[in-house]
Amino acid sequence: MLQTVDMLLKANDAVARTAASNPQGAAEVLMQCQEAAIVLGTHLEEMDGQYASLVQILEDYCENIYQINENLPDENLCRKVSKKIQKQLTKLYSGIKYDMPEDRKEVVFLPYKASMWDSLESVWEAADADENTDAYVIPIPYFDKNPDGSFKEEHYEGDLYPKNVPITRYDTYDLETRRPDVIYIHNPYDECNHVTSVHPYFYSKNLRKFTDKLVYIPYFVLPEIEPDDQEAVDNMKHFCFMPGTIYADQVIVQSEKMRTIYIDEYRKAAKEMDLLYEHVDRSFLEKKFLGLGSPKLDKVSNTKKENLEIPAEWLKVITRPDGSWKKIVFYNTSVSALLHHDEKMLRKMESVFEMFKKNQEEVALLWRPHPLIQATIESMRPRLWKEYKALVEKYRQEGFGIYDDSADMDRAVVVSDAYYGDRSSVVQLYARIKKPVMMQDVGDR
């Protein structure tokens, strides 16, 4: 609104100087000014009638525009009315600036998988608690991919989020029209993921058109490594130069050490691709990348065991006849381990299940496979899908353990007593809450 009034002031000054010499041009400018004033007045009228005095100024201003337009050849009269307009618009500017509340901030969160919501949740909670911020959680659709990279079925998980999170449908919120102040994403891949893809409309390179601040927060937590440990850095550096890190205005990572790694590896990758300017400017990248921590760690630290709602089918597995609980082991199977070991991984899983089945009176197994395993196998190892599916069905039918494919991973982490399985970002969550971790050796049957 202030920009509009400032534009009207400049137009008024131009008309006063050129009305006599270029009446046709002045008339066109006056018509545009009147249209802008009507739009501004309509907006003010819609604000519960509390700014009627400002609307009146605009009505008087439109009357003076009419007077100038009718008397363009009369230079003296135009200058006289122009002075009145200047006083009106100056008063309007002051009224908007000092009598109206500051602009509310509109912030949008665009998760795609409900199980990854914890990577944004604490940021949303802070935005939602701010009385001057309107925060919208808008789960977006995503697709599994065929082996050739084409899209398969579409998924939408808007009904899987916690009850306290109000959900807005993606097809009812027009990003281009609303243009939120900030957009948060946790998916960095755009078209670069071989297994899944969010809808192309929500690729980071497109989202940046609809906001002044696109923020990417990784959905994962990586093991903490030293920036000078290049061998360890090489194993994770691909995360540093993805579409999400390239197109985001800000990238929030889990620590200052990780921030240093992201900046260093981003610059190296940018130079290899002959990118210039902000892509290789360290001072710019130091503002772009922030090591503020991961919301995933906030979530698991703040989730208390006594506040959890434990499903009845879980309690049947967990509870002993005397009412006490067995020890619970979180068993995690990852996408990368399955891709690397193929059938050998399936044999390892079978042996793990058999061991826990024999010891089910004392220990309860809580198996939580990576949420993208099915999509990954079907896309990249389709020959394994039938056998993997049979393995899942057998495990669930035998009933000695828990099968957790829910969106709430933190419940499984907090309720369990220890971690066993593949290398994963989940290990970092166990380290945060100081629970035992044992890594799975697929070569050990």
C-alpha positions as CSV (number, residue, x, y, z in Angstrom):
1,M,0.0,0.0,0.0
2,L,2.8,2.4,0.8
3,Q,4.4,1.6,-2.5
4,T,1.2,2.4,-4.3
5,V,0.8,5.8,-2.5
6,D,4.5,6.6,-3.3
7,M,3.8,5.8,-7.0
8,L,0.7,8.1,-6.9
9,L,2.8,10.9,-5.4
10,K,5.4,10.6,-8.2
11,A,2.7,10.5,-10.8
12,N,1.1,13.6,-9.4
13,D,4.4,15.5,-9.6
14,A,4.9,14.3,-13.3
15,V,1.3,15.4,-14.3
16,A,1.8,18.8,-12.7
17,R,4.9,19.4,-14.8
18,T,3.6,18.0,-18.1
19,A,-0.1,18.6,-18.2
20,A,0.0,21.6,-20.5
21,S,2.7,20.3,-22.8
22,N,1.5,16.7,-23.1
23,P,-2.2,16.6,-22.1
24,Q,-2.8,13.2,-23.8
25,G,0.1,11.6,-21.8
26,A,-1.1,13.2,-18.6
27,A,-4.7,11.9,-19.2
28,E,-3.4,8.4,-19.5
29,V,-1.4,8.7,-16.3
30,L,-4.4,10.1,-14.5
31,M,-6.6,7.2,-15.6
32,Q,-4.0,4.7,-14.3
33,C,-3.8,6.6,-11.0
34,Q,-7.6,6.4,-10.6
35,E,-7.5,2.7,-11.2
36,A,-4.8,2.2,-8.6
37,A,-6.7,4.4,-6.1
38,I,-9.9,2.3,-6.6
39,V,-8.0,-0.9,-5.9
40,L,-6.4,0.5,-2.8
41,G,-9.7,2.0,-1.6
42,T,-11.5,-1.4,-2.1
43,H,-8.8,-3.1,-0.1
44,L,-9.1,-0.6,2.8
45,E,-12.9,-0.9,2.8
46,E,-12.6,-4.7,3.2
47,M,-10.7,-4.2,6.5
48,D,-13.8,-4.1,8.7
49,G,-14.5,-0.5,8.1
50,Q,-11.9,0.8,10.6
51,Y,-10.1,2.8,7.9
52,A,-13.0,4.8,6.6
53,S,-11.0,8.1,7.0
54,L,-8.4,6.7,4.6
55,V,-11.0,5.6,2.1
56,Q,-12.5,9.2,2.3
57,I,-9.0,10.6,1.4
58,L,-8.9,8.4,-1.7
59,E,-12.4,9.4,-2.7
60,D,-11.4,13.1,-2.5
61,Y,-8.2,12.3,-4.4
62,C,-10.2,10.7,-7.2
63,E,-12.4,13.9,-7.4
64,N,-9.3,16.0,-7.7
65,I,-8.0,13.7,-10.5
66,Y,-11.2,14.3,-12.3
67,Q,-10.8,18.1,-11.9
68,I,-7.3,18.0,-13.4
69,N,-8.4,15.8,-16.2
70,E,-11.2,18.2,-17.1
71,N,-8.9,21.2,-17.1
72,L,-5.6,19.9,-18.5
73,P,-5.0,23.0,-20.7
74,D,-5.3,25.2,-17.6
75,E,-1.8,25.1,-16.3
76,N,-2.5,27.3,-13.2
77,L,-5.5,25.3,-12.1
78,C,-3.7,22.0,-12.6
79,R,-0.8,23.1,-10.4
80,K,-3.3,24.4,-7.7
81,V,-5.2,21.0,-7.6
82,S,-1.9,19.1,-7.7
83,K,-0.8,20.8,-4.5
84,K,-4.1,19.6,-2.9
85,I,-3.4,16.1,-4.1
86,Q,0.1,16.2,-2.7
87,K,-1.3,17.0,0.8
88,Q,-4.0,14.3,0.5
89,L,-1.5,11.6,-0.6
90,T,1.0,12.6,2.1
91,K,-1.7,12.4,4.7
92,L,-2.8,9.0,3.3
93,Y,0.8,7.7,3.4
94,S,1.2,8.7,7.1
95,G,-2.2,7.1,7.9
96,I,-1.1,3.8,6.4
97,K,2.3,3.9,7.9
98,Y,1.5,4.9,11.4
99,D,-2.2,4.0,12.0
100,M,-2.3,0.6,10.6
101,P,-0.7,-2.5,12.2
102,E,2.4,-4.0,10.7
103,D,2.0,-6.4,7.8
104,R,1.3,-10.0,8.9
105,K,3.7,-12.5,7.7
106,E,2.4,-15.5,5.7
107,V,4.5,-18.7,6.0
108,V,3.9,-21.9,4.1
109,F,5.3,-25.4,4.8
110,L,5.3,-27.9,2.0
111,P,6.0,-31.4,3.3
112,Y,5.4,-34.4,1.1
113,K,5.7,-37.5,3.2
114,A,4.0,-37.3,6.6
115,S,6.7,-39.4,8.2
116,M,9.2,-36.6,7.4
117,W,7.0,-33.9,9.0
118,D,9.3,-33.9,12.1
119,S,11.9,-32.2,10.0
120,L,9.7,-29.1,9.9
121,E,7.5,-29.4,12.9
122,S,9.3,-27.3,15.5
123,V,9.7,-24.5,13.0
124,W,6.0,-24.6,12.2
125,E,5.2,-24.6,16.0
126,A,7.2,-21.4,16.4
127,A,5.5,-19.7,13.4
128,D,2.0,-20.9,14.5
129,A,2.6,-19.4,17.9
130,D,3.6,-16.0,16.5
131,E,0.5,-13.8,16.7
132,N,1.7,-11.8,13.6
133,T,2.2,-14.8,11.4
134,D,-0.2,-16.9,9.4
135,A,1.3,-20.4,9.1
136,Y,0.0,-22.9,6.5
137,V,0.9,-26.6,6.4
138,I,0.2,-27.7,2.8
139,P,1.2,-31.4,2.1
140,I,2.0,-31.8,-1.5
141,P,1.4,-34.8,-3.8
142,Y,4.2,-37.0,-5.0
143,F,4.7,-39.9,-7.4
144,D,6.5,-43.2,-7.4
145,K,8.7,-43.6,-10.5
146,N,8.9,-46.4,-13.0
147,P,12.3,-47.9,-13.9
148,D,12.5,-45.6,-16.9
149,G,11.9,-42.5,-14.8
150,S,8.3,-41.9,-15.8
151,F,5.7,-41.2,-13.1
152,K,3.5,-44.0,-11.7
153,E,0.7,-43.5,-9.2
154,E,0.2,-40.3,-7.3
155,H,0.2,-40.2,-3.5
156,Y,-1.2,-37.6,-1.1
157,E,-0.7,-38.0,2.7
158,G,-2.6,-35.0,4.0
159,D,-4.7,-37.2,6.3
160,L,-1.7,-38.7,8.1
161,Y,-0.5,-35.7,10.0
162,P,-0.9,-35.1,13.7
163,K,-4.3,-34.0,14.9
164,N,-3.0,-30.7,16.2
165,V,-1.7,-29.7,12.7
166,P,-4.3,-27.9,10.6
167,I,-3.9,-29.0,7.0
168,T,-4.6,-26.9,3.9
169,R,-5.2,-28.7,0.6
170,Y,-2.6,-27.9,-2.0
171,D,-5.2,-27.3,-4.7
172,T,-7.0,-24.6,-2.6
173,Y,-3.9,-22.4,-1.9
174,D,-2.7,-20.4,-4.9
175,L,1.1,-19.8,-4.3
176,E,1.4,-17.5,-7.3
177,T,-1.4,-15.2,-6.1
178,R,-0.8,-15.4,-2.4
179,R,3.0,-15.1,-2.7
180,P,3.9,-16.1,0.9
181,D,6.7,-14.3,2.7
182,V,8.5,-17.7,3.3
183,I,8.2,-21.2,1.9
184,Y,9.8,-24.1,3.8
185,I,10.6,-27.4,2.0
186,H,12.4,-30.6,3.1
187,N,12.7,-32.3,-0.2
188,P,15.8,-31.2,-2.1
189,Y,15.7,-33.4,-5.2
190,D,13.3,-32.0,-7.7
191,E,13.7,-34.3,-10.7
192,C,16.9,-35.9,-9.4
193,N,15.4,-38.7,-7.3
194,H,15.2,-42.1,-9.1
195,V,12.5,-43.5,-6.9
196,T,10.0,-40.7,-6.1
197,S,9.2,-37.1,-7.2
198,V,7.1,-34.4,-5.8
199,H,4.7,-32.9,-8.3
200,P,6.9,-30.8,-10.7
201,Y,4.9,-27.7,-9.8
202,F,6.5,-27.9,-6.4
203,Y,10.1,-28.3,-7.6
204,S,12.4,-25.8,-5.8
205,K,13.3,-24.1,-9.0
206,N,9.7,-23.3,-9.5
207,L,8.8,-22.4,-5.9
208,R,11.4,-19.7,-5.8
209,K,9.2,-17.7,-8.2
210,F,6.5,-17.5,-5.6
211,T,8.3,-16.1,-2.6
212,D,11.1,-13.9,-1.6
213,K,12.5,-16.5,0.8
214,L,12.6,-20.2,0.0
215,V,14.1,-22.2,2.9
216,Y,15.3,-25.8,2.7
217,I,15.7,-27.9,5.8
218,P,16.9,-31.5,5.2
219,Y,14.5,-34.3,6.2
220,F,17.5,-36.4,7.5
221,V,20.2,-36.0,10.2
222,L,23.7,-37.1,9.2
223,P,26.5,-38.4,11.4
224,E,28.6,-35.6,12.7
225,I,32.0,-35.5,10.9
226,E,35.0,-33.2,10.9
227,P,35.2,-30.8,7.9
228,D,38.8,-32.0,7.3
229,D,37.9,-35.7,7.2
230,Q,37.6,-35.7,3.4
231,E,36.9,-39.4,3.2
232,A,33.8,-39.1,5.4
233,V,32.9,-35.9,3.6
234,D,33.0,-37.6,0.2
235,N,30.4,-40.1,1.4
236,M,27.8,-37.3,2.0
237,K,28.9,-34.4,-0.3
238,H,26.1,-35.2,-2.8
239,F,23.6,-33.8,-0.3
240,C,25.4,-30.4,-0.5
241,F,24.7,-29.6,-4.1
242,M,21.1,-30.6,-4.9
243,P,18.4,-28.4,-6.5
244,G,17.1,-27.6,-3.1
245,T,20.4,-26.2,-1.9
246,I,20.9,-24.4,-5.2
247,Y,17.6,-22.7,-5.5
248,A,16.8,-22.1,-1.8
249,D,17.5,-18.6,-0.4
250,Q,18.5,-20.2,2.9
251,V,19.6,-23.7,3.9
252,I,19.4,-24.8,7.5
253,V,21.6,-27.7,8.5
254,Q,22.1,-29.6,11.8
255,S,25.4,-28.0,13.1
256,E,28.2,-25.5,12.5
257,K,30.5,-28.3,11.4
258,M,27.9,-29.5,8.8
259,R,27.5,-25.9,7.7
260,T,31.2,-25.6,6.9
261,I,31.1,-28.8,4.9
262,Y,28.0,-27.7,2.9
263,I,29.7,-24.4,2.0
264,D,33.0,-26.0,1.0
265,E,31.4,-28.8,-1.0
266,Y,28.9,-26.5,-2.6
267,R,31.6,-24.2,-3.8
268,K,33.6,-27.1,-5.2
269,A,30.7,-28.4,-7.1
270,A,29.7,-25.0,-8.4
271,K,33.2,-24.4,-9.7
272,E,33.2,-27.8,-11.5
273,M,30.0,-26.7,-13.3
274,D,31.5,-23.2,-14.1
275,L,28.9,-21.4,-12.0
276,L,29.7,-17.9,-11.0
277,Y,28.8,-15.1,-8.6
278,E,26.9,-16.1,-5.5
279,H,27.5,-19.8,-6.2
280,V,31.2,-19.4,-5.4
281,D,31.2,-16.3,-3.2
282,R,32.0,-17.6,0.3
283,S,30.6,-14.5,2.0
284,F,27.3,-15.0,0.2
285,L,27.2,-18.7,1.0
286,E,27.9,-18.0,4.7
287,K,24.6,-16.1,4.8
288,K,22.8,-18.8,2.8
289,F,23.8,-21.8,4.9
290,L,23.0,-21.7,8.6
291,G,23.9,-24.3,11.2
292,L,20.9,-23.8,13.5
293,G,20.2,-27.5,14.2
294,S,17.6,-30.0,13.0
295,P,13.9,-29.9,14.0
296,K,14.1,-33.7,14.0
297,L,16.4,-33.5,17.0
298,D,14.0,-31.0,18.6
299,K,11.1,-33.4,18.1
300,V,12.7,-36.5,19.5
301,S,14.1,-34.6,22.5
302,N,10.7,-33.1,23.4
303,T,8.6,-36.3,22.9
304,K,8.0,-38.0,26.3
305,K,7.3,-41.7,26.6
306,E,4.5,-41.2,29.1
307,N,2.6,-38.9,26.7
308,L,2.5,-41.4,23.8
309,E,-0.6,-43.2,22.7
310,I,0.5,-46.8,22.2
311,P,-1.7,-48.8,19.8
312,A,-3.5,-51.8,21.3
313,E,-1.8,-54.2,18.8
314,W,1.6,-52.9,20.0
315,L,0.7,-53.5,23.6
316,K,-0.2,-57.2,22.8
317,V,3.4,-57.7,21.7
318,I,5.1,-55.5,24.3
319,T,3.3,-56.5,27.5
320,R,4.2,-59.6,29.6
321,P,1.5,-61.6,31.4
322,D,2.3,-59.7,34.6
323,G,1.8,-56.3,33.0
324,S,5.4,-55.3,32.7
325,W,7.0,-54.4,29.4
326,K,9.6,-56.4,27.5
327,K,12.7,-54.7,26.2
328,I,11.9,-53.2,22.8
329,V,14.4,-53.1,20.0
330,F,13.8,-50.7,17.0
331,Y,14.9,-52.7,13.9
332,N,15.6,-50.4,10.9
333,T,16.2,-51.6,7.4
334,S,17.3,-49.0,4.9
335,V,16.9,-48.4,1.2
336,S,20.7,-48.3,0.5
337,A,21.4,-51.6,2.3
338,L,18.7,-53.4,0.3
339,L,20.0,-51.9,-3.0
340,H,23.6,-52.9,-2.2
341,H,22.9,-56.5,-0.9
342,D,19.8,-57.6,-2.8
343,E,18.8,-61.1,-1.9
344,K,21.5,-61.3,0.8
345,M,19.7,-58.6,2.6
346,L,16.5,-60.5,2.6
347,R,18.2,-63.6,4.0
348,K,19.7,-61.4,6.8
349,M,16.2,-60.0,7.6
350,E,14.9,-63.6,7.8
351,S,17.6,-64.6,10.3
352,V,16.9,-61.5,12.4
353,F,13.2,-62.3,12.6
354,E,13.9,-65.9,13.5
355,M,16.2,-64.8,16.4
356,F,13.7,-62.4,17.8
357,K,10.9,-64.9,17.4
358,K,12.8,-67.4,19.6
359,N,13.3,-64.7,22.2
360,Q,9.9,-63.1,22.1
361,E,9.1,-63.7,25.7
362,E,11.8,-61.2,26.8
363,V,12.4,-58.9,23.8
364,A,9.9,-57.3,21.4
365,L,11.0,-56.4,17.9
366,L,9.7,-53.2,16.4
367,W,10.5,-53.3,12.7
368,R,10.2,-50.0,10.9
369,P,11.5,-50.2,7.3
370,H,12.4,-47.1,5.5
371,P,9.2,-45.6,4.1
372,L,10.5,-45.6,0.5
373,I,11.6,-49.2,0.4
374,Q,8.5,-50.4,-1.6
375,A,8.8,-47.6,-4.1
376,T,12.6,-48.2,-4.4
377,I,12.3,-52.0,-4.9
378,E,9.5,-51.6,-7.5
379,S,11.5,-49.0,-9.4
380,M,15.1,-50.2,-9.1
381,R,14.9,-53.9,-8.1
382,P,11.5,-55.1,-9.4
383,R,12.6,-58.8,-9.2
384,L,12.9,-58.5,-5.4
385,W,9.5,-57.1,-4.8
386,K,7.5,-60.4,-4.7
387,E,9.9,-62.0,-2.2
388,Y,10.2,-58.9,0.0
389,K,6.4,-58.6,0.1
390,A,6.1,-62.2,1.2
391,L,8.6,-61.6,3.9
392,V,6.6,-58.7,5.2
393,E,3.3,-60.6,5.2
394,K,4.9,-63.6,7.0
395,Y,6.3,-61.3,9.7
396,R,3.0,-59.6,10.3
397,Q,1.0,-62.8,10.4
398,E,3.3,-64.5,12.9
399,G,2.6,-61.6,15.3
400,F,5.7,-61.9,17.5
401,G,6.8,-58.3,16.6
402,I,5.5,-54.9,15.7
403,Y,5.4,-53.7,12.1
404,D,5.4,-49.9,12.0
405,D,4.7,-48.2,8.8
406,S,3.0,-45.2,10.4
407,A,3.9,-41.6,9.8
408,D,5.1,-41.2,13.4
409,M,8.7,-42.3,13.6
410,D,9.4,-40.5,16.8
411,R,6.9,-42.7,18.7
412,A,9.0,-45.7,17.7
413,V,12.3,-44.1,18.7
414,V,11.0,-42.9,22.1
415,V,9.1,-46.1,23.1
416,S,12.0,-48.5,22.2
417,D,15.0,-49.3,24.4
418,A,17.7,-49.7,21.8
419,Y,18.5,-49.5,18.0
420,Y,19.5,-52.3,15.7
421,G,19.9,-52.1,12.0
422,D,21.4,-50.4,9.1
423,R,23.3,-47.1,9.1
424,S,20.7,-44.3,9.0
425,S,19.9,-40.8,10.2
426,V,17.8,-42.5,12.8
427,V,21.0,-43.4,14.6
428,Q,21.6,-39.7,15.3
429,L,18.3,-39.5,17.1
430,Y,19.2,-42.4,19.4
431,A,22.5,-40.7,20.1
432,R,20.6,-37.6,21.1
433,I,18.5,-39.4,23.7
434,K,21.4,-41.6,24.8
435,K,20.0,-45.0,23.9
436,P,22.2,-48.0,22.8
437,V,22.9,-48.5,19.1
438,M,24.1,-51.7,17.4
439,M,24.8,-51.8,13.6
440,Q,23.7,-54.6,11.5
441,D,26.3,-56.7,9.5
442,V,24.5,-58.2,6.5
443,G,27.4,-60.5,6.0
444,D,26.8,-62.0,9.5
445,R,24.0,-64.6,9.4
